């Protein structure tokens, strides 16, 4: 379960690529399974089967505003999450809607730094092999129970068991333990300076839930969605909507707000997150006032909507765009073939195919985005485009016309377009290719099977540290990366004396190693576009929307 849900996450939050006809916002077409976000979409969701949607779900009559703000918020997104279990869910939809419901020991601020959330304080020993956390007292779960160390220990140990993300940093035998009612600790087999960042990562989030919920679920997906956040879960009407509601007993823990951390104050009563695969339904719903928030505006609609005085648009970095190679079966188990692909691709052309608008187009070879100054570094020119070097590498590998299977789906138009260009570029240096176009469920199944493909273009959510880069993680199936050299470098990274020293090591050593070994090919990064009613007074947007931050004037 861990490996399949941790895989493809195309975009945030995830990022992805964004798309009008003349139908009413009530007229949704039959929706295909949810897919990872394209450039311009917030979905990196592992799909669920969606029934035809004939009508946007009807919410109760809006409550009278008690504070001047709209009390019932109608939002819409393109894809339904495959799970709302925070420990398993890596899809953008899971992160976006769970963000106001769940909290963890740490949260990320606007600078990408981990800040204390449910933990009041923590200490680490000199070599980062032992951490002790003291919880805030008086924190209430949505079911009325008070948070204690038993809840935190049950939650983070389940996270260690089921999430693939921490595998390369924390041994499976390591365990959090209760010290007293409000204190927990962990003794690690090996140093882990990045533990606070791992605990704050929202892809496979180390969220804290009641111990009773954790024990009841075991390794099965959690359906009793009880958190400590400012919004509580009310209902998930499959294929229609998720209903969230203000948690009246929530007490903010800070006096300021930054990123997703800090003073969270909800001014509305109810929020309905509707599902509409058709971009026309989402866009027209925003323009007619049916929806207050659209999570994923199509790039095709951006210029027109930017001229509409009834709409506000927000661009936000969401995903890196990559070529993922299967390193467990087929051609790209051979490093020389991977290096040949790296020298064959023209990143600018692939990104232009995926992201057609200049304001969204940002080719880059970095595994991070420029705003992440601590981690950002371009890879050496020596691994950049050089068709003659690519041909020489093929000859050195003894290439004899073996077919390179590029898998893609037309459900994700941006990545399908990139796959077409990738095929042309590979054939130009001598690869024999076959572009295999499937539906989304089939593509998911094939990319889980190392015998069924060789490579594919895809978007992945922006990681908050190297330990959170999914396609370099040995515990997930995104390319089946399990490189001994890289695994050893992760251990050295986590043994550094500070996050700053770890970041320097990543920039100067690990990033270059990953590029030279062609463990993945980064093409650039792309934003997601959120659409808001012009009556929106304020919101917080940092690699995704914090739903609790919305303030829409009635």
C-alpha positions as CSV (number, residue, x, y, z in Angstrom):
1,X,0.0,0.0,0.0
2,X,2.8,2.4,1.0
3,X,4.6,2.0,-2.3
4,X,1.7,2.4,-4.6
5,X,0.3,5.5,-2.9
6,X,3.6,7.1,-2.6
7,X,4.4,6.9,-6.2
8,X,3.2,9.2,-8.9
9,X,2.2,12.3,-7.5
10,X,2.2,14.5,-10.2
11,X,2.3,17.9,-8.9
12,X,1.3,19.5,-5.4
13,X,0.3,20.1,-4.4
14,X,2.1,19.0,-6.0
15,X,2.3,21.2,-9.8
16,X,0.9,20.9,-13.2
17,X,-0.6,22.3,-16.3
18,X,-4.0,24.1,-16.5
19,X,-8.1,24.5,-19.6
20,X,-14.1,26.5,-22.2
21,X,-16.9,25.7,-24.0
22,X,-20.4,27.1,-23.7
23,X,-22.0,24.7,-21.2
24,X,-23.4,25.7,-17.8
25,X,-21.3,25.1,-14.7
26,X,-24.0,22.5,-13.8
27,X,-23.3,20.4,-16.9
28,X,-20.3,18.2,-16.0
29,X,-19.2,15.5,-18.4
30,X,-18.6,11.9,-17.3
31,X,-15.4,12.1,-15.3
32,X,-12.5,9.7,-15.9
33,X,-10.5,8.5,-13.0
34,X,-8.6,11.2,-11.0
35,X,-5.1,11.7,-12.4
36,X,-1.9,13.4,-11.3
37,X,-1.8,17.0,-12.0
38,X,-0.9,18.2,-15.4
39,X,0.9,21.5,-15.7
40,X,-1.9,23.7,-14.7
41,X,-3.7,21.3,-12.4
42,X,-3.5,20.6,-8.7
43,X,-4.0,16.9,-9.0
44,X,-1.4,14.5,-8.3
45,X,-4.0,12.1,-7.1
46,X,-3.9,8.4,-7.5
47,X,-7.2,7.9,-9.2
48,X,-10.6,6.6,-8.0
49,X,-13.4,5.7,-10.3
50,X,-15.7,8.6,-10.7
51,X,-19.4,8.3,-11.7
52,X,-21.0,10.7,-14.1
53,X,-21.7,14.0,-12.5
54,X,-24.9,15.5,-13.7
55,X,-25.1,18.4,-11.3
56,X,-22.9,20.2,-8.9
57,X,-23.9,19.0,-5.4
58,X,-26.4,21.3,-3.6
59,X,-25.2,22.6,-0.3
60,X,-27.5,23.8,2.5
61,X,-28.7,27.4,2.3
62,X,-25.9,29.7,3.2
63,X,-25.9,30.8,6.9
64,X,-26.3,34.4,7.6
65,X,-22.9,36.1,8.0
66,X,-22.1,36.8,11.6
67,X,-18.9,38.6,10.9
68,X,-19.3,40.1,7.4
69,X,-17.8,37.1,5.7
70,X,-19.4,34.4,3.7
71,X,-20.2,31.4,5.9
72,X,-20.5,28.7,3.3
73,X,-17.6,28.4,0.9
74,X,-18.0,26.5,-2.4
75,X,-14.7,25.3,-3.9
76,X,-14.1,23.0,-6.8
77,X,-11.2,20.8,-8.0
78,X,-10.6,18.5,-10.9
79,X,-9.9,15.3,-9.1
80,X,-11.1,13.4,-6.1
81,X,-8.4,12.1,-3.7
82,X,-7.8,8.4,-3.6
83,X,-7.5,8.6,0.2
84,X,-7.7,11.2,2.9
85,X,-5.4,9.1,5.1
86,X,-2.6,11.5,5.8
87,X,0.1,8.9,6.4
88,X,-0.6,7.2,3.0
89,X,-1.8,10.1,0.8
90,X,0.8,11.7,-1.4
91,X,-1.7,13.1,-3.9
92,X,-2.2,16.9,-4.3
93,X,-5.9,16.5,-3.5
94,X,-5.2,14.6,-0.2
95,X,-2.8,17.3,0.9
96,X,-4.9,20.3,-0.1
97,X,-8.1,19.2,1.7
98,X,-6.4,17.6,4.7
99,X,-4.3,20.7,5.4
100,X,-6.9,22.4,7.6
101,X,-8.0,19.1,9.2
102,X,-4.7,17.6,10.4
103,X,-1.7,18.9,12.2
104,X,1.7,17.5,13.1
105,X,4.6,18.0,15.5
106,X,6.1,20.5,13.0
107,X,4.7,22.7,10.2
108,X,6.5,24.5,7.3
109,X,6.7,28.3,7.3
110,X,6.9,30.6,4.2
111,X,10.7,30.2,4.1
112,X,10.4,26.4,3.9
113,X,11.7,26.0,7.5
114,X,10.2,23.6,10.1
115,X,8.4,25.3,12.9
116,X,6.9,23.8,16.1
117,X,3.1,23.1,15.8
118,X,1.7,20.4,18.1
119,X,5.1,20.2,19.8
120,X,5.8,23.0,22.2
121,X,9.5,22.2,22.3
122,X,12.1,19.6,21.2
123,X,15.7,18.7,21.8
124,X,18.1,16.7,19.7
125,X,21.5,15.3,20.9
126,X,24.7,16.3,19.3
127,X,24.7,13.7,16.5
128,X,20.9,13.8,15.9
129,X,20.4,10.2,16.9
130,X,17.9,11.0,19.7
131,X,15.1,13.5,19.7
132,X,12.7,14.4,22.6
133,X,9.5,16.3,21.9
134,X,7.2,18.0,24.5
135,X,3.6,18.5,23.4
136,X,1.4,21.5,23.9
137,X,-1.1,20.9,26.6
138,X,-4.9,21.3,26.3
139,X,-5.0,20.6,22.5
140,X,-8.3,19.0,21.6
141,X,-9.1,16.5,18.8
142,X,-12.3,17.0,16.8
143,X,-13.9,14.1,18.9
144,X,-13.3,16.0,22.1
145,X,-10.4,14.0,23.4
146,X,-7.2,15.8,24.6
147,X,-4.0,15.2,22.7
148,X,-1.4,13.1,24.7
149,X,1.9,11.4,23.9
150,X,0.1,8.1,23.4
151,X,-1.7,9.6,20.4
152,X,1.4,11.1,19.0
153,X,3.5,7.9,19.4
154,X,0.8,5.8,17.8
155,X,0.5,8.2,14.9
156,X,4.1,8.8,14.0
157,X,5.0,5.0,14.4
158,X,2.2,4.2,11.9
159,X,3.7,6.9,9.6
160,X,7.0,5.1,9.8
161,X,5.4,1.8,9.0
162,X,3.3,2.9,6.0
163,X,4.9,5.9,4.4
164,X,7.8,5.4,1.9
165,X,9.1,8.9,2.4
166,X,11.2,8.4,5.6
167,X,12.6,5.0,4.5
168,X,16.0,6.3,3.4
169,X,16.5,8.4,6.6
170,X,15.0,6.3,9.4
171,X,15.4,2.6,10.0
172,X,12.2,0.5,10.1
173,X,13.2,-0.8,13.5
174,X,13.3,2.7,15.0
175,X,10.4,3.6,17.2
176,X,8.9,6.6,18.9
177,X,8.2,6.0,22.6
178,X,6.1,7.6,25.4
179,X,8.1,9.3,28.1
180,X,5.2,10.8,30.0
181,X,1.7,12.1,29.2
182,X,3.1,15.0,27.1
183,X,6.5,13.8,26.1
184,X,7.8,11.4,23.5
185,X,11.2,10.5,22.2
186,X,12.9,8.5,19.5
187,X,16.3,6.9,19.5
188,X,17.6,6.4,15.9
189,X,19.9,3.8,14.5
190,X,21.7,6.5,12.4
191,X,21.7,10.3,12.5
192,X,18.8,12.2,11.0
193,X,19.3,16.0,10.9
194,X,16.4,16.3,8.5
195,X,13.8,14.7,10.9
196,X,11.9,18.0,11.6
197,X,11.6,18.5,7.8
198,X,10.4,15.0,7.3
199,X,7.8,15.4,10.0
200,X,6.6,18.6,8.4
201,X,6.3,17.2,4.9
202,X,2.7,17.1,3.6
203,X,3.2,14.2,1.1
204,X,2.6,11.2,3.4
205,X,2.2,13.6,6.3
206,X,3.1,12.6,9.8
207,X,-0.2,13.9,11.1
208,X,-1.3,13.2,14.7
209,X,-4.7,11.4,15.2
210,X,-6.2,9.8,18.3
211,X,-4.6,6.5,19.3
212,X,-8.0,4.9,19.1
213,X,-8.3,5.8,15.4
214,X,-4.8,4.6,14.7
215,X,-5.4,1.2,16.4
216,X,-8.8,0.7,14.7
217,X,-7.3,1.4,11.2
218,X,-4.1,-0.5,11.5
219,X,-2.5,-0.7,8.1
220,X,-5.8,-0.1,6.3
221,X,-6.7,3.4,5.1
222,X,-8.1,5.6,7.9
223,X,-11.7,6.7,7.3
224,X,-12.4,8.2,10.7
225,X,-10.7,11.5,9.8
226,X,-10.2,13.1,13.3
227,X,-7.5,15.7,13.6
228,X,-6.7,18.8,15.7
229,X,-6.8,21.4,12.9
230,X,-9.1,24.4,12.6
231,X,-11.4,22.5,10.2
232,X,-13.1,19.2,10.9
233,X,-14.2,16.6,8.5
234,X,-18.0,16.2,8.1
235,X,-18.7,14.1,5.0
236,X,-17.1,12.6,1.9
237,X,-19.8,12.1,-0.7
238,X,-17.9,10.0,-3.2
239,X,-17.6,11.5,-6.7
240,X,-19.4,14.6,-5.5
241,X,-17.8,16.6,-2.7
242,X,-16.0,16.7,0.6
243,X,-17.6,18.8,3.4
244,X,-15.4,20.5,6.0
245,X,-16.6,22.6,8.9
246,X,-15.1,25.1,11.4
247,X,-13.8,23.4,14.6
248,X,-15.2,25.8,17.2
249,X,-12.9,24.6,20.0
250,X,-9.7,25.2,18.0
251,X,-7.2,27.5,19.8
252,X,-4.5,29.2,17.6
253,X,-1.0,28.5,18.9
254,X,0.8,31.6,17.5
255,X,0.3,35.3,17.0
256,X,1.5,35.4,13.4
257,X,1.0,33.3,10.2
258,X,3.7,32.2,7.8
259,X,3.4,29.5,5.0
260,X,1.2,26.9,6.6
261,X,2.4,27.6,10.2
262,X,1.0,29.9,12.8
263,X,-2.2,31.7,13.7
264,X,-5.1,29.9,12.0
265,X,-8.4,31.6,12.4
266,X,-11.4,30.3,10.4
267,X,-14.1,33.0,9.7
268,X,-16.6,30.7,7.8
269,X,-18.8,27.8,9.0
270,X,-18.8,25.3,6.2
271,X,-16.6,24.5,3.1
272,X,-17.7,22.2,0.3
273,X,-14.9,21.0,-2.0
274,X,-16.7,19.8,-5.2
275,X,-15.3,17.5,-7.8
276,X,-15.6,18.4,-11.5
277,X,-13.2,16.9,-14.0
278,X,-14.3,19.1,-16.9
279,X,-12.3,22.4,-16.8
280,X,-15.2,24.2,-18.4
281,X,-17.4,23.4,-15.4
282,X,-14.8,24.8,-13.0
283,X,-14.1,27.9,-15.0
284,X,-17.7,28.8,-15.7
285,X,-18.7,28.1,-12.1
286,X,-16.2,30.7,-10.9
287,X,-17.4,33.3,-13.4
288,X,-21.0,32.8,-12.6
289,X,-20.4,32.9,-8.8
290,X,-21.3,29.2,-8.2
291,X,-17.8,28.6,-6.9
292,X,-15.8,30.8,-4.7
293,X,-12.5,29.0,-5.3
294,X,-11.2,26.9,-8.1
295,X,-8.1,24.8,-7.3
296,X,-6.9,24.4,-10.8
297,X,-7.5,26.9,-13.6
298,X,-6.6,25.8,-17.0
299,X,-3.7,27.6,-18.7
300,X,-5.9,28.0,-21.7
301,X,-8.3,30.2,-19.7
302,X,-5.7,32.2,-17.9
303,X,-5.4,35.3,-20.2
304,X,-9.2,35.7,-20.5
305,X,-9.9,35.3,-16.8
306,X,-7.1,37.7,-16.0
307,X,-9.3,40.4,-17.7
308,X,-12.4,39.5,-15.7
309,X,-13.0,42.0,-12.8
310,X,-15.1,39.3,-10.9
311,X,-12.1,37.0,-10.7
312,X,-8.8,36.9,-8.9
313,X,-6.0,34.6,-10.0
314,X,-3.0,33.4,-8.1
315,X,0.0,31.6,-9.6
316,X,1.9,29.4,-7.2
317,X,4.9,27.1,-7.7
318,X,3.6,23.6,-7.5
319,X,5.7,20.9,-9.2
320,X,8.9,19.9,-10.8
321,X,8.6,18.3,-14.3
322,X,10.7,15.3,-14.8
323,X,11.6,12.4,-17.1
324,X,11.4,9.3,-14.9
325,X,13.4,6.2,-16.0
326,X,12.8,2.6,-14.8
327,X,15.9,1.6,-13.0
328,X,14.7,-1.9,-12.0
329,X,13.9,-3.4,-15.4
330,X,14.5,-2.7,-19.1
331,X,16.9,-0.4,-20.8
332,X,17.6,2.1,-18.0
333,X,19.0,-0.4,-15.5
334,X,22.1,0.4,-17.6
335,X,23.6,3.7,-16.4
336,X,25.0,4.4,-19.9
337,X,21.6,4.3,-21.5
338,X,20.3,6.7,-18.8
339,X,23.2,9.0,-19.5
340,X,22.5,8.9,-23.2
341,X,18.9,10.0,-22.5
342,X,20.2,12.8,-20.4
343,X,22.4,14.0,-23.2
344,X,19.6,13.6,-25.8
345,X,16.9,15.7,-24.3
346,X,16.5,19.5,-24.9
347,X,14.9,20.6,-21.7
348,X,13.6,23.8,-23.1
349,X,11.7,22.0,-25.9
350,X,10.2,19.5,-23.6
351,X,9.1,22.2,-21.1
352,X,7.6,24.3,-24.0
353,X,5.6,21.3,-25.1
354,X,4.2,20.8,-21.6
355,X,3.9,24.5,-20.7
356,X,2.9,26.7,-23.7
357,X,2.6,30.1,-22.0
358,X,5.6,32.3,-21.5
359,X,4.6,33.4,-18.0
360,X,4.5,29.7,-16.8
361,X,7.5,28.5,-18.7
362,X,10.6,27.9,-16.5
363,X,13.0,25.2,-17.7
364,X,15.6,24.2,-15.1
365,X,17.8,21.2,-14.3
366,X,17.5,21.7,-10.5
367,X,15.7,19.3,-8.3
368,X,14.3,22.3,-6.4
369,X,12.8,25.7,-7.4
370,X,14.7,29.0,-7.2
371,X,12.7,30.1,-4.1
372,X,14.3,27.3,-2.2
373,X,17.7,29.0,-2.1
374,X,19.2,26.6,0.4
375,X,18.7,23.6,-1.8
376,X,18.6,25.0,-5.3
377,X,21.4,24.2,-7.7
378,X,21.6,23.6,-11.5
379,X,23.3,20.4,-12.6
380,X,26.7,20.6,-14.4
381,X,26.7,21.4,-18.1
382,X,28.6,18.2,-18.7
383,X,25.3,16.3,-18.4
384,X,23.3,18.7,-20.6
385,X,22.3,18.4,-24.2
386,X,25.0,16.9,-26.4
387,X,23.6,14.6,-29.2
388,X,27.0,13.4,-30.3
389,X,27.8,12.4,-26.7
390,X,24.5,10.6,-26.5
391,X,25.3,8.6,-29.7
392,X,28.7,7.7,-28.3
393,X,27.2,6.5,-25.0
394,X,24.7,4.3,-26.9
395,X,27.6,2.8,-28.9
396,X,29.6,2.2,-25.7
397,X,26.7,0.4,-24.1
398,X,26.4,-1.9,-27.2
399,X,23.0,-0.6,-28.1
400,X,21.4,-3.0,-30.7
401,X,18.0,-1.4,-31.4
402,X,16.2,-2.4,-28.2
403,X,12.9,-0.6,-28.0
404,X,12.5,2.2,-25.4
405,X,8.9,2.1,-24.2
406,X,7.6,5.6,-23.4
407,X,4.3,5.3,-21.5
408,X,1.9,8.2,-21.3
409,X,-1.8,9.1,-21.2
410,X,-3.9,11.7,-23.0
411,X,-5.7,12.4,-19.8
412,X,-2.6,14.5,-18.9
413,X,-2.4,16.6,-22.0
414,X,0.8,18.5,-20.9
415,X,2.8,15.3,-20.2
416,X,1.4,13.6,-23.3
417,X,2.7,16.5,-25.3
418,X,6.0,16.3,-23.6
419,X,6.1,12.5,-24.3
420,X,5.7,13.2,-28.1
421,X,8.7,15.5,-28.1
422,X,10.7,13.1,-25.9
423,X,10.1,10.4,-28.5
424,X,11.4,12.7,-31.3
425,X,14.5,13.7,-29.3
426,X,15.4,10.1,-28.4
427,X,15.0,8.9,-32.0
428,X,17.2,11.7,-33.2
429,X,20.2,10.2,-31.4
430,X,19.5,6.6,-32.4
431,X,17.1,5.2,-29.8
432,X,14.3,3.0,-31.2
433,X,11.1,4.0,-29.4
434,X,7.5,3.1,-29.0
435,X,5.1,5.6,-27.5
436,X,2.5,3.6,-25.6
437,X,-0.6,5.6,-24.8
438,X,-2.9,4.2,-22.2
439,X,-5.8,5.3,-19.9
440,X,-4.8,6.6,-16.5
441,X,-5.4,3.4,-14.4
442,X,-3.4,1.4,-16.9
443,X,-0.5,3.8,-16.7
444,X,-0.5,3.6,-13.0
445,X,-0.4,-0.1,-13.1
446,X,2.3,-0.2,-15.6
447,X,4.6,2.3,-13.8
448,X,4.2,0.1,-10.7
449,X,5.5,-2.9,-12.8
450,X,9.3,-2.7,-13.6
451,X,8.7,-5.1,-16.6
452,X,6.1,-2.8,-18.3
453,X,7.9,0.4,-19.3
454,X,11.2,2.3,-19.7
455,X,10.4,6.0,-19.1
456,X,7.7,8.6,-18.9
457,X,7.5,12.4,-18.4
458,X,5.6,13.4,-15.2
459,X,5.2,16.2,-12.6
460,X,6.0,15.8,-8.9
461,X,5.3,18.0,-5.9
462,X,8.0,20.4,-4.8
463,X,9.9,18.7,-2.0
464,X,10.9,20.5,1.2
465,X,14.2,18.6,1.4
466,X,16.2,15.9,-0.5
467,X,14.6,13.3,1.8
468,X,11.2,14.2,0.4
469,X,12.1,13.8,-3.4
470,X,9.8,10.9,-4.3
471,X,11.6,9.8,-7.5
472,X,14.9,9.5,-5.6
473,X,13.4,7.6,-2.7
474,X,14.2,3.9,-2.4
475,X,10.9,3.1,-0.7
476,X,8.6,4.1,-3.6
477,X,8.0,3.0,-7.2
478,X,8.6,6.3,-9.1
479,X,11.5,5.0,-11.2
480,X,12.6,2.4,-8.7
481,X,15.6,4.4,-7.5
482,X,17.7,2.3,-5.2
483,X,21.2,3.5,-5.9
484,X,23.8,2.4,-3.3
485,X,25.9,5.4,-3.7
486,X,23.0,7.8,-3.3
487,X,21.7,5.8,-0.3
488,X,25.1,6.3,1.4
489,X,25.1,10.0,0.6
490,X,21.7,10.3,2.2
491,X,23.3,8.9,5.4
492,X,26.1,11.4,5.2
493,X,23.6,14.2,4.5
494,X,21.6,13.3,7.7
495,X,24.8,13.2,9.7
496,X,25.7,16.8,9.0
497,X,25.8,19.2,12.0
498,X,22.9,21.4,10.8
499,X,20.3,21.7,8.1
500,X,22.5,24.5,6.6
501,X,25.4,22.1,6.3
502,X,23.2,19.4,4.9
503,X,21.9,21.9,2.2
504,X,25.5,22.7,1.3
505,X,26.3,19.1,0.9
506,X,23.3,18.6,-1.3
507,X,24.2,21.5,-3.6
508,X,27.8,20.6,-3.9
509,X,27.8,16.8,-3.9
510,X,24.5,15.0,-4.0
511,X,22.7,17.0,-6.7
512,X,25.7,16.6,-9.0
513,X,25.9,12.8,-8.3
514,X,22.2,12.3,-9.0
515,X,22.5,14.2,-12.3
516,X,25.7,12.4,-13.4
517,X,24.2,9.0,-12.7
518,X,21.0,10.2,-14.5
519,X,18.8,8.9,-11.7
520,X,16.1,11.3,-13.0
521,X,16.0,14.1,-15.5
522,X,14.6,17.4,-14.3
523,X,13.1,19.6,-17.0
524,X,11.9,22.6,-15.0
525,X,9.1,23.6,-12.8
526,X,5.5,24.8,-13.4
527,X,2.9,26.7,-11.4
528,X,-0.7,25.9,-10.6
529,X,-3.2,28.7,-11.0
530,X,-5.9,29.2,-8.3
531,X,-9.1,31.2,-9.1
532,X,-11.0,33.2,-6.5
533,X,-14.1,35.2,-6.4
534,X,-13.3,38.9,-6.5
535,X,-15.0,39.2,-3.1
536,X,-12.0,37.2,-1.6
537,X,-10.4,39.5,0.9
538,X,-7.4,37.4,1.9
539,X,-6.0,33.9,1.8
540,X,-2.7,32.1,2.4
541,X,-1.0,30.4,-0.6
542,X,2.3,28.6,-0.2
543,X,2.8,25.6,-2.5
544,X,-0.9,25.2,-2.1
545,X,-3.9,26.9,-0.5
546,X,-4.5,26.8,3.2
547,X,-8.3,26.4,3.2
548,X,-8.7,27.7,6.8
549,X,-7.2,31.1,5.7
550,X,-10.0,32.0,3.2
551,X,-11.9,35.3,3.9
552,X,-14.6,36.0,1.4
553,X,-16.8,39.0,1.9
554,X,-20.6,38.2,1.8
